[in-house]
Amino acid sequence: MKTIEQLLTSDWYKNVIAELVQLKPHVKFVEHANYEAELLMDSFRERKYVLEGFGVSSPIEEECVQWIMEQIAEDKDKIMSYVAARLTFSEQLDDDPDGEFPEGEEPDAGDRSKVVEVLGFTRSVIANTIIEYDMVKNHSKQLTAYYKRTRIPGAAKFSTKIKKLYTSIAK
């Protein structure tokens, strides 16, 4: 297995998904999409940038695939518990499909978007959550910077919530 795309479509990764579905039977995953590999590589790039700074080369896909597989091999039970808890956390977020607006600039009620259908999670969310797990477990001081780099709104608040989530399952 050499590339991120091969990882996300491999039998090994499908087995990881199946194990997660056993932990959370109601979780739905959408079919694999070709954009997932690039988004996952972006997460690896941002992780590397936050941990090593400017002037570092981009991570190589083979290294990223190997890293994901090693993480699961070394800490599978805790990772699966964290991923399950993180998915529950994500399901409970009160996301506004229109985003955040400054006070007084909110759209009128008739101009607001409506969620028509919730499709489920992309399959790459597991690998992305493993990156997050590593950040919160091993590099918690850089977690907010990582969220800022990955364009998470309210990165500092979100980081605090994720640290609490991690603490609740790390017992």
Secondary structure, DSSP 8 states (H G I E B T S, - for coil): --SHHHHHHSHHHHHHHHHHHHHSTT--B----TTHHHHHHHHHHHHHHHHH-TT-----HHHHHHHHHHHHHHHHHHHHHHHHHHHHHHHH----TT----TT----GGGS--------B-TTHHHHHHHHHHHHHH-GGGHHHHHHHTT-TTHHHHHHHHHHHHHHH--
